[in-house]
Amino acid sequence: MDYKMVVLDLDGTLLDDEKLISDKNAYILKELHSKGIQIVIATGRNYHMAKNLTEKIKSLQPTILSNNGAVTRYSHNDKLIESNYLDYSTFKEIYEMGRQHNLNPIIHVDGYYEGYDLIYECENYEEAYLGYIKGDLRRARLKNFNSNPINNILSVCYYEDFHKLIKLQKDVQNVIGRFNTILNINISKRALLEFLHVNGCKWCALKSHIENLGIKEEQVIAMGDDNNDIPLIKNAGIGIAMKNATQECKGVADYISRKSNNESGVYYELSEIFEIY
């Protein structure tokens, strides 16, 4: 097959547990880029963080599908390619049901040019959000969610105990159901539940992008480790789940990497497929 694109998740895939890109991973991506293979990053992280974390491979000018595909940009000039915002009225319904479960959401917004990516409303942010925004505080804003409509919502996030989030997810879906939900469990002792626009998923964003480029689905190789990668891995020409991936992710993959994200698993699989050593 004439593969034209490699799509990679960040955390648990391209990045090791120290949030670094190994020399081997960087090497294989640079080799593929030199041969005309497009490199795409598909991550649940916001664009600002994704761009910083991929500084080591910035010369490859990867396209970044951030916030689980809610927004797509070219990394070399920050140009917006596509966005999928969650309607404010839908957010309000999700928000009210979350409060019934005594859960406080964090809102990811498309505020890259304005210098912020998160909105929160509880002043005691460390306790209310269990440390979720601690590292991102300088790019977060305190705001009353009911004061004015928010028109650039990328996702509504709840970071909590897995069982609490499962109950909220079921209750909200039974009542509303006009959005995409993602429940990530491969991140820590807690889980992360996200509500996004119905087209806010990595695969939806990628499918739109490759159609514009004239690239076929079967010409794409995708690698990931968590449940937000499942549609991507399931629909790509080759879908590879990391050795350290969730069982759900492994269940839809064509292959499982021989090595984990801490062992340059990306390098070993791509070098084998493209016969570059």
Helices and strands as residue ranges (DSSP letters): E 5-8, H 23-34, E 38-42, H 47-53, G 55-60, E 63-66, G 67-69, E 71-74, E 80-83, H 88-100, E 106-109, E 118-120, H 125-128, G 134-139, E 140-142, E 153-160, H 162-175, E 180-184, E 191-196, H 202-213, G 217-219, E 220-224, G 227-229, H 230-235, E 238-241, H 247-252, E 255-256, G 261-263, H 265-274
